[in-house]
Amino acid sequence: MVSLTFSASTAPTGPRVPGLEVSALGSIEYLAGWQLQRDLHAEVADGSRENTLLLVEHPSVYTAGRRTELSDRPINGVPVIDVDRGGKITWHGPGQLVGYPIVKLKQATNVVGFVRTLEAALISICAELGLEAQQYCERSGVWIRDEKGDRKIAAIGIRVARGTVTHGFALNVNPDLKYFTEIIPCGLPDVITTSLEQELGRSITIKEILPIAEKHLQEALIRVIA
């Protein structure tokens, strides 16, 4: 069985929900994290491991989903990795909380419903921090929508195989947003990408929001996992 370890600074802080293991691993290279997802997926799908939520950061990298075109790829020297999730291209990097819910679904064919569950959890995280975020019916992810326009604060892209999820979400906490200007994020040319730090107008860190994220994600996931 895959062994999960985490640093003391990022260890899960809240009460544990039965049937769901939460592992906050700190910063991990994207390819190592993707292999870990695949290994965990095999065990969760087989029933030899309980459902697992990974919370990580990645060094700067672009990931290209199955619908990514050649013209979507940046030429700024940052690595681009082709992945097996849906959607197009996005960026991961320091200051972004990335979550991989490697979980078996009660309703394996209701992929849209699971995406909405993740969105609702992310909206609750923002609300606890004092920020009103919303779902956008025509677009996945989490959005700030006000008189300033529409701004995306979290992206979601998943894959479901054998009724079990890989990939997940990315919540912008305090990243360098310039990397999003080098691409058309998620294939949406009119999207402005934002962050918790930018919207709240104060300094904020992954460490600060980690216990809040754990709480709301566990509450949401426990309702939809088998």
C-alpha positions as CSV (number, residue, x, y, z in Angstrom):
1,M,0.0,0.0,0.0
2,V,1.2,3.5,-0.8
3,S,2.6,5.3,2.3
4,L,1.7,9.0,2.7
5,T,3.9,11.4,4.6
6,F,3.6,15.1,5.3
7,S,5.7,17.8,7.0
8,A,4.7,19.0,10.4
9,S,3.9,22.5,9.0
10,T,1.3,21.1,6.7
11,A,-0.1,18.1,8.6
12,P,-3.9,17.9,8.8
13,T,-5.2,20.0,11.7
14,G,-8.9,19.3,12.0
15,P,-10.9,16.3,13.2
16,R,-10.8,13.3,11.0
17,V,-13.9,12.2,9.1
18,P,-14.3,8.4,9.1
19,G,-13.9,6.9,5.6
20,L,-11.8,9.8,4.3
21,E,-8.0,10.2,4.8
22,V,-6.7,13.7,4.4
23,S,-3.0,14.1,3.6
24,A,-1.4,17.6,3.3
25,L,1.9,17.0,1.6
26,G,3.3,20.5,1.1
27,S,5.1,21.2,-2.2
28,I,5.5,18.2,-4.5
29,E,6.7,18.0,-8.1
30,Y,3.7,17.6,-10.5
31,L,4.8,14.4,-12.1
32,A,5.4,12.8,-8.7
33,G,2.0,13.9,-7.5
34,W,0.4,12.5,-10.7
35,Q,2.0,9.2,-10.1
36,L,0.9,9.2,-6.5
37,Q,-2.7,9.9,-7.7
38,R,-2.5,6.9,-10.0
39,D,-1.2,4.6,-7.3
40,L,-3.8,5.7,-4.8
41,H,-6.6,5.4,-7.5
42,A,-5.8,1.8,-8.0
43,E,-6.0,1.1,-4.3
44,V,-9.2,3.1,-3.7
45,A,-10.9,1.6,-6.7
46,D,-9.9,-1.9,-5.5
47,G,-11.2,-1.2,-2.0
48,S,-7.8,-1.8,-0.4
49,R,-7.5,1.9,0.8
50,E,-10.1,4.3,2.1
51,N,-11.0,7.4,0.1
52,T,-8.1,9.9,0.2
53,L,-7.9,13.7,-0.2
54,L,-4.4,15.0,-1.1
55,L,-3.7,18.7,-0.5
56,V,-0.5,20.0,-2.2
57,E,1.3,22.8,-3.9
58,H,3.3,22.4,-7.0
59,P,6.4,24.1,-8.5
60,S,5.5,26.2,-11.5
61,V,4.0,24.0,-14.3
62,Y,1.3,24.1,-16.9
63,T,-1.0,21.1,-17.3
64,A,-2.7,20.4,-20.6
65,G,-6.0,18.6,-20.6
66,R,-7.3,16.4,-23.4
67,R,-8.9,19.3,-25.4
68,T,-5.7,21.5,-25.4
69,E,-4.7,22.8,-28.9
70,L,-1.2,23.4,-30.0
71,S,-2.0,27.1,-30.1
72,D,-3.0,27.0,-26.4
73,R,0.5,26.2,-25.2
74,P,2.7,28.9,-23.7
75,I,6.2,29.6,-24.9
76,N,7.6,31.2,-21.7
77,G,9.9,28.2,-20.8
78,V,7.7,26.8,-18.0
79,P,7.2,23.1,-18.4
80,V,3.9,21.9,-20.0
81,I,2.7,18.4,-19.0
82,D,-0.1,16.6,-21.0
83,V,-2.6,15.0,-18.6
84,D,-5.6,12.7,-18.9
85,R,-8.2,15.0,-17.3
86,G,-10.8,16.9,-19.2
87,G,-10.6,20.5,-20.2
88,K,-7.8,22.6,-21.6
89,I,-4.7,24.2,-20.2
90,T,-4.1,25.7,-16.7
91,W,-1.2,26.7,-14.5
92,H,-0.2,25.3,-11.1
93,G,2.5,26.8,-8.9
94,P,3.5,28.3,-5.5
95,G,0.7,30.0,-3.6
96,Q,-2.0,27.8,-5.1
97,L,-3.7,25.1,-3.0
98,V,-4.3,22.1,-5.2
99,G,-6.6,19.3,-4.0
100,Y,-6.8,15.8,-5.4
101,P,-9.9,13.9,-4.1
102,I,-9.0,10.2,-4.8
103,V,-12.5,9.0,-3.9
104,K,-15.0,6.4,-5.0
105,L,-18.3,8.0,-5.8
106,K,-21.8,6.9,-4.7
107,Q,-23.0,7.9,-8.1
108,A,-20.2,7.1,-10.5
109,T,-21.9,8.5,-13.5
110,N,-22.8,11.9,-12.0
111,V,-19.6,13.7,-12.8
112,V,-21.2,17.1,-13.1
113,G,-22.8,16.6,-9.7
114,F,-19.4,15.9,-8.2
115,V,-17.9,19.0,-9.8
116,R,-20.8,21.0,-8.2
117,T,-19.9,19.4,-4.9
118,L,-16.3,20.6,-5.2
119,E,-17.5,24.1,-6.2
120,A,-19.8,24.3,-3.2
121,A,-16.9,23.4,-0.8
122,L,-14.6,26.0,-2.4
123,I,-17.4,28.6,-2.1
124,S,-17.7,27.8,1.6
125,I,-13.9,28.2,2.1
126,C,-14.1,31.7,0.5
127,A,-17.2,32.6,2.6
128,E,-15.4,31.7,5.8
129,L,-12.7,34.1,4.8
130,G,-15.2,36.9,4.1
131,L,-15.3,36.6,0.3
132,E,-18.5,36.0,-1.6
133,A,-17.9,33.5,-4.5
134,Q,-20.3,31.8,-6.8
135,Q,-20.9,29.0,-9.2
136,Y,-21.3,30.0,-12.9
137,C,-23.9,27.7,-14.6
138,E,-22.2,27.8,-18.0
139,R,-18.7,27.4,-16.7
140,S,-17.0,25.1,-14.1
141,G,-14.9,26.5,-11.3
142,V,-15.5,29.2,-8.7
143,W,-16.0,32.8,-9.6
144,I,-16.2,36.3,-8.1
145,R,-19.0,38.2,-9.9
146,D,-19.6,41.8,-9.1
147,E,-19.6,45.3,-10.6
148,K,-15.9,44.8,-11.6
149,G,-16.8,41.8,-13.8
150,D,-16.3,38.1,-13.6
151,R,-13.1,36.7,-12.2
152,K,-12.1,33.1,-11.7
153,I,-10.6,32.2,-8.3
154,A,-10.6,28.4,-8.5
155,A,-10.4,25.8,-11.4
156,I,-11.7,22.3,-11.5
157,G,-10.8,19.4,-13.8
158,I,-11.3,15.8,-13.0
159,R,-11.3,12.3,-14.4
160,V,-13.5,9.4,-13.3
161,A,-12.4,5.8,-14.0
162,R,-13.8,2.7,-12.2
163,G,-16.1,5.0,-10.4
164,T,-13.1,6.7,-8.7
165,V,-11.8,10.3,-9.2
166,T,-8.4,11.6,-10.0
167,H,-7.2,15.2,-10.5
168,G,-9.3,17.8,-8.8
169,F,-9.2,21.6,-8.0
170,A,-6.8,24.5,-7.8
171,L,-7.6,27.4,-5.5
172,N,-5.6,30.6,-6.0
173,V,-4.5,31.8,-2.6
174,N,-1.5,34.1,-3.2
175,P,0.1,32.9,-6.5
176,D,1.9,35.1,-9.1
177,L,-1.0,35.6,-11.5
178,K,1.3,36.6,-14.4
179,Y,1.5,32.9,-15.4
180,F,-2.2,32.9,-16.3
181,T,-1.6,35.8,-18.8
182,E,0.6,33.5,-20.9
183,I,-2.3,31.2,-21.7
184,I,-6.0,31.1,-22.2
185,P,-7.0,29.6,-18.9
186,C,-9.2,26.5,-19.3
187,G,-9.8,27.6,-22.9
188,L,-11.9,30.7,-21.9
189,P,-10.4,33.8,-23.7
190,D,-12.3,36.4,-21.7
191,V,-11.4,35.0,-18.3
192,I,-9.6,37.2,-15.7
193,T,-7.9,35.1,-13.0
194,T,-7.8,36.3,-9.4
195,S,-6.7,35.1,-6.0
196,L,-7.8,35.2,-2.4
197,E,-5.0,37.7,-1.6
198,Q,-6.1,40.0,-4.4
199,E,-9.8,39.9,-3.6
200,L,-9.4,40.2,0.2
201,G,-6.7,43.0,-0.1
202,R,-4.5,41.4,2.5
203,S,-1.7,38.9,2.9
204,I,-2.8,35.3,3.1
205,T,-1.0,32.0,3.0
206,I,-1.7,28.4,2.3
207,K,-0.9,27.6,6.0
208,E,-3.7,30.0,7.1
209,I,-6.4,28.5,4.9
210,L,-5.4,24.8,5.1
211,P,-7.6,24.0,8.2
212,I,-10.5,25.9,6.7
213,A,-10.1,24.0,3.4
214,E,-9.9,20.6,5.2
215,K,-13.1,21.3,7.1
216,H,-15.3,22.3,4.2
217,L,-13.9,19.7,1.8
218,Q,-14.4,16.9,4.3
219,E,-18.0,18.0,5.0
220,A,-18.7,18.1,1.3
221,L,-17.0,14.9,0.2
222,I,-18.4,12.7,2.9
223,R,-21.9,13.1,1.4
224,V,-21.0,11.9,-2.1
225,I,-18.3,9.2,-1.5
226,A,-19.0,5.4,-1.4
